Amino acid sequence: MYIIGENIHIISEKVKEALKARDAKFFQELAVKQVEAGAEALDLNLGPRKNDWAEVFPWMVETVEAVVDVPLSFDSTNILGIEAGLKKVSKAKPIINSTSAEPERLEKVPLIAKQYNARLIALTMGASGIPVSADERVNIALEKLIPRMMEIDYPMEDLIIDPLVLTVSGCQEYCPQLIETIRTLQFAWDPPPAISVGLSNVSNAVPNENRPLINRTYCAMLMGVGLKMMIANPLDEPLKETVRIIEERDESTPVGRLYLKLHDRIAASEAPSIEDVDMSDPEQLAIWKTVQVLLNKVIYADAYLQQETSAL
């Protein structure tokens, strides 16, 4: 699993304060921690920076590249800011995060990616927003995103499709559709583009104590349909252990065997089975309840883990 570290994100109060103070040490320590934990690239989500983009984006590149050598992913709606950052990149091939199929953005962003030899994350989102169904998202990739890359002779090996993870809290019906989008995209083009997701989005607006469980359970399910890249928290050790268990087929623990069963059933387009679960094990029961929510079989509520098993 190729992990793009998500922790330099303007939504974090600590990041916001450090950016305001131009605290280089903070960002350098956070960058090094993520890379040492296994991140193979770092997402830099600095927000639109409407007033200070010309200074902030280059400063961040210089700050982070002073201590790590991995690719930097520019996560912003500010195209000018992204370009200012790209001009300062001196190490690994950068990533632009992202374009969508909205006409203005699809016109401009791929050209900048090509100009600066950057990989490009393209979202399956059009002018009317994010469609629910897998077929509609795949169609955006096939009818809008990929043709635009071909039109400008952009290297297909540098394209990364993001079919868009949305939160289980409020957008629950999108969760199973995302699984099928990833499954289909791998057979929709030859060779297929890389696929990545923002994993933590699935647990946005969920109580903090439940977020890691939802993230790693969804990760196991998405790996079942071939996911090999994600923007995620490399400091989340249980998440990384789940990835390891699946990649190494480690059946040495009951929970590990359950994650593998879940992965395998999703891979085979089978419904996860309660027969795979030891319902007397609280950890396995929590995973099972989470699966039912992610498959939109049970309506999400913040207290879903406290619901009676018989309701599932």
DOTI-746390 format. One record per atom (N, C-alpha, C): y, x, z; residue in three letters. Coordinates in steps of 0.001 Angstrom, whole numbers, plus 500000, padded with zeros to 6 digits. Layout:
<dokols>
YXZALA
...
</dokols>
This chain:
<dokols>
498799500837500000MET
500000500000500000MET
501251500872500000MET
502092500651499017TYR
503366501358498906TYR
504393500566499709TYR
504881501158500799ILE
505829500466501675ILE
507238501001501454ILE
508145500095501151ILE
509569500402501102ILE
510146499989502452ILE
510612500962503225GLY
511079500680504581GLY
512305499781504593GLY
512251498743505427GLU
513265497694505416GLU
514332497842506493GLU
514263498861507325ASN
515003498849508584ASN
516490499188508494ASN
516936499717507377ILE
518386499905507199ILE
518914498650506514ILE
519241497674507327HIS
519578496327506839HIS
520807495828507584HIS
521790495388506835ILE
523070494995507411ILE
522951493809508365ILE
521839493074508301ILE
521662491951509215ILE
521473492418510653ILE
521061493677510832SER
520884494254512164SER
522240494607512763SER
522474494178513990GLU
523746494488514652GLU
523921495996514832GLU
522827496693515131LYS
522915498148515304LYS
523307498834514002LYS
522727498377512909VAL
523077498931511597VAL
524536498619511274VAL
524953497392511563LYS
526321496980511279LYS
527319497845512047LYS
527028498076513332GLU
527922498886514161GLU
527925500343513706GLU
526751500868513372ALA
526659502265512943ALA
527375502476511612ALA
527296501483510733LEU
527974501604509447LEU
529489501567509631LEU
529937500713510521LYS
531369500633510799LYS
531892501953511355LYS
531081502605512191ALA
531480503867512813ALA
531153505084511958ALA
530512504857510798ARG
530033505956509950ARG
529200506934510778ARG
528263506373511516ASP
527401507160512407ASP
526235507732511594ASP
526446508897511028ALA
525431509513510167ALA
524142509782510931ALA
524251510214512168LYS
523058510542512959LYS
522145509330513112LYS
522731508156513343PHE
521940506928513484PHE
521101506687512237PHE
521739506747511076PHE
521025506451509830PHE
520016507540509484PHE
520332508768509796GLN
519397509848509514GLN
518152509746510393GLN
518333509436511662GLU
517177509271512554GLU
516327508077512131GLU
516973506984511727LEU
516235505795511295LEU
515486506064509995LEU
516103506804509102ALA
515436507158507848ALA
514216508026508103ALA
514371509042508926VAL
513257509951509221VAL
512128509217509923VAL
512449508352510876LYS
511417507583511588LYS
510597506737510623LYS
511254506098509676GLN
510539505250508729GLN
509632506072507809GLN
510147507191507321VAL
509347508035506433VAL
508165508638507193VAL
508396509089508404GLU
507303509639509202GLU
506256508575509516GLU
506673507307509559ALA
505738506205509829ALA
505011505744508576ALA
505345506326507426GLY
504598505997506213GLY
505382505365505092GLY
506684505113505275ALA
507479504536504191ALA
507552505524503027ALA
507297505031501822GLU
507357505882500636GLU
508673505727499885GLU
509503504787500321ALA
510861504605499807ALA
511640503903500912ALA
512969503917500808LEU
513801503277501827LEU
514757502293501168LEU
514749501059501657ASP
515670500049501183ASP
516987500201501936ASP
518080500264501215LEU
519414500355501814LEU
520135499039501558LEU
520067498135502533ASN
520716496835502388ASN
522044496895503124ASN
523100497132502367LEU
524426497343502944LEU
525330496136502803LEU
524807495049502241GLY
525643493893501988GLY
526535494134500783GLY
527409493182500462PRO
528244493321499263PRO
529356494359499388PRO
529799494664500626ARG
530843495678500851ARG
532001495492499872ARG
532616494347499925LYS
533641494001498942LYS
534858494921498976LYS
535174495468500141ASN
536403496252500258ASN
536190497760500251ASN
535020498218500737ASP
534850499667500905ASP
533641500218500155ASP
533161499491499145TRP
531942499892498443TRP
532048501268497809TRP
533208501612497294ALA
533363502881496570ALA
533140504081497476ALA
533340503893498774GLU
533124504984499733GLU
531780504862500437GLU
531371503623500767VAL
530184503430501608VAL
528881503790500887VAL
528704503348499670PHE
527438503597498977PHE
527186505095498761PHE
528161505854498252PRO
527933507303498125PRO
527723507983499476PRO
528461507550500491TRP
528293508143501826TRP
526870507935502341TRP
526335506732502146MET
524978506456502625MET
523953507300501895MET
524112507469500584VAL
523189508296499818VAL
523209509728500335VAL
524385510297500483GLU
524498511668500965GLU
523913511814502367GLU
524168510827503205THR
523681510859504586THR
522159510845504642THR
521541509935503911VAL
520088509771503969VAL
519374510874503201VAL
519888511241502049GLU
519241512299501268GLU
519309513662501954GLU
520175513804502934ALA
520246515067503672ALA
519007515302504522ALA
518241514213504813VAL
517116514368505732VAL
515781513896505160VAL
515770513112504065VAL
514505512661503470VAL
514564512821501955VAL
513385512855501341ASP
513290513069499892ASP
512771511856499131ASP
512538510738499806VAL
511910509579499171VAL
512924508798498343VAL
512444507940497424PRO
513358507099496643PRO
514190506172497532PRO
515424505944497120LEU
516312505015497808LEU
516444503750496971LEU
516326502615497643SER
516421501317496983SER
517756500684497350SER
518588500419496352PHE
519919499863496589PHE
519832498344496566PHE
519979497746497738ASP
519775496315497933ASP
521134495660498171ASP
521741495164497096SER
523083494594497211SER
523362493718496005SER
524302492784496185THR
524780491996495050THR
525956492679494358THR
526437493767494946ASN
527602494466494413ASN
527158495509493385ASN
527284495164492105ILE
526825496055491041ILE
527636497350491029ILE
528919497250491272LEU
529760498443491285LEU
529365499376492430LEU
529046498794493576GLY
528603499599494708GLY
527288500300494421GLY
526358499562493814ILE
525072500156493442ILE
525294501335492498ILE
526158501138491508GLU
526409502212490550GLU
527049503421491225GLU
527941503176492167ALA
528556504283492898ALA
527512505070493679ALA
526535504354494243GLY
525453505036494954GLY
524547505801494017GLY
524218505191492882LEU
523334505846491912LEU
523920507164491417LEU
525225507227491274LYS
525871508450490803LYS
525676509616491770LYS
525400509298493041LYS
525246510343494057LYS
523799510757494285LYS
522850509996493750VAL
521434510309493971VAL
521105511658493339VAL
520457512511494137SER
520118513853493642SER
518648514197493831SER
517889513287494412LYS
516484513594494702LYS
515555512674493915LYS
514876511763494586ALA
513839510962493933ALA
514433509854493062ALA
513613509377492125LYS
513997508280491223LYS
514367507053492047LYS
515599506538491904PRO
516039505421492745PRO
515507504076492265PRO
515782503054493072ILE
515374501678492777ILE
516604500782492933ILE
516781499860492005ILE
517825498845492150ILE
517168497549492610ILE
517663497004493690ASN
517131495765494265ASN
518291494773494438ASN
518621493992493408SER
517710493591492346SER
518531492896491264SER
517824492500490199THR
518385491537489265THR
517620490227489430THR
518179489191488856SER
517485487903488750SER
517540487500487286SER
517090486293486980ALA
517168485801485605ALA
518471485072485333ALA
519396485091486293GLU
520710484509486056GLU
521404485296484944GLU
521968484631483950PRO
522431485312482739PRO
523340486512482967PRO
524350486367483805GLU
525295487472483989GLU
524623488688484609GLU
523787488437485615ARG
523130489561486285ARG
522070490198485376ARG
521335489371484650LEU
520305489896483758LEU
520923490663482595LEU
522138490329482245GLU
522843491051481186GLU
523241492454481652GLU
523728492568482886LYS
524340493816483338LYS
523391494766484066LYS
522605494248485010VAL
521866495131485917VAL
520801495963485197VAL
519994495393484301PRO
519010496244483614PRO
519642497402482844PRO
520824497190482298LEU
521497498270481576LEU
521877499410482517LEU
522304499054483728ILE
522631500084484713ILE
521369500820485145ILE
520272500074485334ALA
519007500713485697ALA
518571501703484633ALA
518699501315483391LYS
518313502216482303LYS
519232503433482259LYS
520524503215482406GLN
521487504309482337GLN
521220505377483385GLN
520838504950484589TYR
520654505895485692TYR
519179506207485964TYR
518312505835485027ASN
516889506139485160ASN
516343505637486496ASN
516661504388486800ALA
516231503784488061ALA
515143502739487804ALA
514243502598488757ARG
513327501462488737ARG
514126500209489067ARG
513611499066488647LEU
514358497825488826LEU
513461496728489376LEU
513881496151490486ILE
513215494971491037ILE
513868493734490424ILE
513042492873489829ALA
513540491667489163ALA
512950490439489846ALA
513814489544490257LEU
513410488358491005LEU
513095487195490067LEU
512059486435490409THR
511712485253489620THR
512599484083490053THR
513879484247489801MET
514877483252490189MET
515867483106489054MET
516095481876488637GLY
517026481618487558GLY
518323481019488052GLY
519116480517487123ALA
520418479957487474ALA
520294478741488381ALA
519168478053488303SER
518981476849489131SER
518288477147490454SER
518078478417490743GLY
517478478779492023GLY
516033479224491903GLY
515310479144493019ILE
513928479609493093ILE
512989478419492919ILE
512172478400491883PRO
511231477287491727PRO
510107477372492748PRO
509548476223493087VAL
508439476191494041VAL
507155476664493396VAL
506828476152492233SER
505482476345491688SER
505259477752491155SER
504007478175491216ALA
503623479480490691ALA
503883479563489193ALA
503543478520488466ASP
503709478536487011ASP
505163478748486611ASP
506072478088487297GLU
507490478230486966GLU
507985479640487243GLU
507510480240488324ARG
507945481610488643ARG
507379482599487627ARG
506123482407487274VAL
505517483274486258VAL
506269483129484935VAL
506646481904484584ASN
507358481676483333ASN
508705482394483307ASN
509390482457484440ILE
510656483195484485ILE
510412484661484161ILE
509340485221484721ALA
509010486614484430ALA
508701486811482953ALA
507900485908482375LEU
507440486074480999LEU
508479485691479954LEU
509344484739480294GLU
510288484226479303GLU
511691484808479437GLU
512000485339480606LYS
513360485841480846LYS
513377487333481194LYS
512660487699482247LEU
512783489059482784LEU
512191490106481840LEU
510926489950481499ILE
510262490950480657ILE
510886491026479259ILE
511187489889478601PRO
511842489998477292PRO
513169490749477325PRO
513927490574478397ARG
515194491306478502ARG
514939492808478596ARG
513928493214479331MET
513609494645479435MET
513183495203478078MET
512417494423477341MET
511986494858476019MET
513173494938475056MET
514091494012475199GLU
515266493974474325GLU
516092495254474434GLU
516194495810475636ILE
517006497014475833ILE
516151498276475882ILE
514859498132475576ASP
513929499262475584ASP
513871499926476962ASP
513824499087477981TYR
513678499583479356TYR
512208499884479612TYR
511875501012480234PRO
510465501363480452PRO
509750500335481330PRO
508715499725480815MET
508014498685481568MET
507374499224482839MET
507031500515482839GLU
506434501085484049GLU
507435501194485196GLU
508719501024484894ASP
509749501077485933ASP
510151499690486428ASP
509601498650485823LEU
509921497284486230LEU
509037496854487393LEU
509663496221488390ILE
508948495682489547ILE
509321494203489670ILE
508352493325489546ILE
508616491890489683ILE
508487491483491154ILE
509495490769491647ASP
509455490222493006ASP
509416488704492891ASP
508247488085493180PRO
508124486634493038PRO
508673485839494216PRO
509285486520495161LEU
510107485915496205LEU
509332485205497325LEU
509212485906498422VAL
508688485337499665VAL
509810484549500338VAL
509516483320500741LEU
510464482523501498LEU
509849482158502845LEU
510695481802503782THR
510238481588505147THR
509322480371505292THR
508325480536506126VAL
507422479430506441VAL
508157478344507233VAL
509283478721507819SER
510102477772508573SER
511138477158507650SER
510769476047507039GLY
511704475353506162GLY
511334475415504691GLY
510554476413504300CYS
510138476529502892CYS
508623476709502813CYS
507922476013503667GLN
506485476215503825GLN
505707476014502530GLN
506147475088501691GLU
505406474791500466GLU
505433475955499479GLU
506370476882499665TYR
506440478047498787TYR
505354479079499097TYR
504854479094500327CYS
503968480177500762CYS
502664480256499957CYS
501915479172499798PRO
500697479273498977PRO
501004479492497499PRO
502137478989497034GLN
502503479177495627GLN
502791480651495328GLN
503338481361496300LEU
503603482791496125LEU
502299483550495919LEU
501271483179496660ILE
499961483816496506ILE
499474483669495069ILE
499569482464494535GLU
499082482225493176GLU
499976482870492121GLU
501266483009492423THR
502154483706491499THR
501720485155491332THR
501440485810492441ILE
501002487209492386ILE
499668487324491656ILE
498765486402491921ARG
497463486424491250ARG
497642486343489728ARG
498497485426489291THR
498658485181487858THR
499429486295487156THR
500458486817487807LEU
501299487831487167LEU
500510489059486709LEU
499430489353487422GLN
498661490549487076GLN
497866490386485784GLN
497775489155485288PHE
497039488906484050PHE
497950488347482960PHE
499246488314483244ALA
500173487659482321ALA
500792488623481325ALA
500601489916481521TRP
501178490909480618TRP
500279492130480615TRP
500263492854479523ASP
499409494038479411ASP
500234495228478915ASP
500405496263479744PRO
499956496335481136PRO
500865495510482036PRO
500353495033483151PRO
501180494203484029PRO
502239495041484727PRO
503422494463484961PRO
504426495187485747PRO
503985495293487204PRO
504572496235487921ALA
504329496314489363ALA
504874495050490027ALA
504292494703491163ILE
504725493521491921ILE
505030493949493343ILE
506153493501493855SER
506527493788495229SER
507086492523495861SER
507029492459497192VAL
507613491325497915VAL
508365491840499138VAL
509298491033499599GLY
509929491274500893GLY
509126490541501951GLY
508147491232502523LEU
507165490563503383LEU
507793489830504562LEU
508739490463505245SER
509278489888506477SER
510029488583506260SER
510377488286504999ASN
511064487021504723ASN
510227485820505128ASN
508903485972505133VAL
508043484830505443VAL
508235484356506883VAL
508714485228507748SER
508886484834509156SER
510346484758509571SER
511256484729508597ASN
512664484507508942ASN
512824483179509674ASN
513695483160510667ALA
513994481941511441ALA
512815481473512281ALA
511870482387512520VAL
510721482101513378VAL
510939482848514702VAL
510510482302515842PRO
510658483042517104PRO
510104484464516997PRO
510834485416517551ASN
510488486831517377ASN
509061487157517785ASN
508549486479518816GLU
507207486806519300GLU
506120486429518281GLU
506433485529517361ASN
505439485101516366ASN
505574485821515023ASN
506688486505514806ARG
506942487088513491ARG
505885488122513074ARG
505517489085513917PRO
504537490087513464PRO
503198489478513052PRO
502724488478513794LEU
501458487833513456LEU
501533487157512092LEU
502605486424511843ILE
502764485755510553ILE
502849486787509430ILE
503600487857509658ASN
503759488886508620ASN
502422489522508256ASN
501661489938509253ARG
500423490663508918ARG
499337489737508385ARG
499325488480508824THR
498353487536508275THR
498657487258506803THR
499921487048506498TYR
500315486821505106TYR
500040488063504271TYR
500275489226504845CYS
500001490480504139CYS
498531490556503732CYS
497641490237504639ALA
496209490269504328ALA
495883489308503186ALA
496518488152503191MET
496278487160502142MET
496825487653500795MET
498014488250500813LEU
498614488746499570LEU
497846489945499025LEU
497306490760499903MET
496466491862499432MET
495222491322498741MET
494793490132499130GLY
493644489511498483GLY
493875489210497010GLY
495127489022496619VAL
495427488788495204VAL
496036490028494560VAL
495893491172495225GLY
496217492432494576GLY
497555493054494900GLY
498269492554495918LEU
499554493148496253LEU
499373494599496697LEU
500180495496496119LYS
500085496918496435LYS
501437497534496796LYS
502478496713496855MET
503819497210497173MET
504570496141497948MET
505330496562498970MET
506121495583499710MET
507269496259500436MET
508353495515500592ILE
509426495914501491ILE
509036495364502855ILE
508857496256503820ALA
508329495849505114ALA
508756496853506174ALA
508375496574507399ASN
508722497436508526ASN
507616498472508755ASN
507853499732508396PRO
506809500745508582PRO
506576501110510044PRO
507435500620510931LEU
507271500886512366LEU
506401499828513037LEU
505974498827512273ASP
505091497767512791ASP
503651498271512717ASP
503162498816513817GLU
501833499432513823GLU
500710498431513574GLU
500730497228514181PRO
499659496259513866PRO
499629495866512392PRO
500790495787511749LEU
500819495495510313LEU
500155496619509537LEU
500498497835509849LYS
499900498976509147LYS
498400499064509425LYS
497980498688510622GLU
496550498699510933GLU
495811497641510119GLU
496442496493509920THR
495838495456509079THR
495669495956507650THR
496690496618507129VAL
496606497194505785VAL
495475498215505720VAL
495388499069506741ARG
494334500095506762ARG
492948499462506778ARG
492768498457507620ILE
491465497780507727ILE
491024497262506360ILE
491947496647505635ILE
491606496079504326ILE
491355497171503306ILE
492209498165503282GLU
492060499230502287GLU
490786500040502510GLU
490411500224503780GLU
489220501022504088GLU
487977500178504313GLU
488116498854504218ARG
486996497938504456ARG
486349498221505815ARG
487182498324506834ASP
486731498661508188ASP
486269497385508909ASP
484973497251509086GLU
484402496058509725GLU
483999496321511176GLU
484614497309511807SER
484170497744513135SER
484640496839514270SER
485599495939514007THR
486077495041515056THR
486000493598514576THR
485868492633515504PRO
485823491225515096PRO
487079490780514352PRO
488252491202514830VAL
489493490822514160VAL
489566491461512779VAL
489147492711512678GLY
489114493368511375GLY
488208492640510403GLY
487051492202510891ARG
486136491449510012ARG
486760490136509558ARG
487543489502510442LEU
488197488250510058LEU
489255488501508976LEU
490060489536509136TYR
491051489844508105TYR
490375490138506762TYR
489254490833506800LEU
488532491119505560LEU
487954489849504945LEU
487438488951505778LYS
486938487674505267LYS
488069486877504619LYS
489216486872505291LEU
490380486160504764LEU
490790486761503426LEU
490890488078503379HIS
491229488788502145HIS
490250488440501031HIS
488970488483501339ASP
487952488280500313ASP
487929486849499793ASP
488125485880500681ARG
488131484483500229ARG
489340484204499341ARG
490487484733499709ILE
491662484574498859ILE
491428485240497507ILE
490836486434497524ALA
490552487155496278ALA
489646486341495357ALA
488715485607495947ALA
487764484817495172ALA
488255483396494894ALA
489516483123495217SER
490101481781495048SER
489347480735495855SER
488829481153497000GLU
488131480244497907GLU
489044479886499079GLU
488843478715499651ALA
489579478325500848ALA
489037479107502048ALA
489911479693502856PRO
489429480323504090PRO
488620479332504907PRO
487580479835505547SER
486645478957506246SER
486693479158507749SER
486679478051508465ILE
486648478108509923ILE
485351478761510412ILE
484335478770509558GLU
483071479411509912GLU
483219480926510084GLU
484285481485509533ASP
484523482921509653ASP
485174483298510973ASP
485535482286511769VAL
486371482515512949VAL
485584482266514225VAL
485704483185515178ASP
485201482956516534ASP
486310482256517304ASP
486198480945517439MET
487269480148518022MET
487441480389519519MET
486512481110520134SER
486666481449521548SER
487507482708521751SER
487815483387520655ASP
488635484595520706ASP
490082484190520437ASP
490975484317521432PRO
492365483866521244PRO
493066484527520055PRO
492761485804519800GLU
493421486494518694GLU
492961485937517353GLU
491668485679517218GLN
491171485100515973GLN
491676483669515795GLN
491753482929516885LEU
492258481558516809LEU
493712481546516337LEU
494507482482516836ALA
495912482566516424ALA
496019482896514934ALA
495168483783514445ILE
495170484115513016ILE
494805482881512195ILE
493779482149512639TRP
493339480957511911TRP
494449479908511839TRP
495117479679512965LYS
496219478720512970LYS
497333479169512019LYS
497577480466511981THR
498613481002511102THR
498229480814509638THR
496976481016509316VAL
496497480809507949VAL
496726479369507515VAL
496432478426508393GLN
496600477015508042GLN
498051476659507756GLN
498953477275508489VAL
500371477058508253VAL
500798477689506929VAL
500339478921506681LEU
500735479630505460LEU
500176478974504202LEU
499068478274504343LEU
498504477549503202LEU
499045476124503109LEU
500007475802503970ASN
500649474487503963ASN
499667473366504281ASN
498651473698505086LYS
497678472696505517LYS
498129471994506793LYS
498925472698507579VAL
499450472170508842VAL
500953472406508849VAL
501723471415509222ILE
503177471541509204ILE
503620472561510241ILE
504484473478509796TYR
504957474518510698TYR
505860473939511787TYR
505657474426513013ALA
506566474186514127ALA
506604475477514938ALA
507703475739515604ASP
507811476987516362ASP
506683477149517376ASP
506176476039517874ALA
505100476085518874ALA
503728475859518241ALA
503562476216516969TYR
502297475916516293TYR
501096476570516960TYR
501289477713517594LEU
500163478392518243LEU
499687477652519488LEU
500522476771520013GLN
500137476002521200GLN
499506474662520854GLN
499469474338519574GLN
498858473074519170GLN
497362473091519438GLN
496818471936519702GLU
495388471812519924GLU
494604472189518660GLU
493512472874518857THR
492692473278517714THR
492186472075516931THR
491952470990517612SER
491415469804516947SER
492387469236515924SER
493680469585516065ALA
494683469113515102ALA
494608469897513794ALA
493851470973513799LEU
493751471803512610LEU
492500471479511829LEU
</dokols>
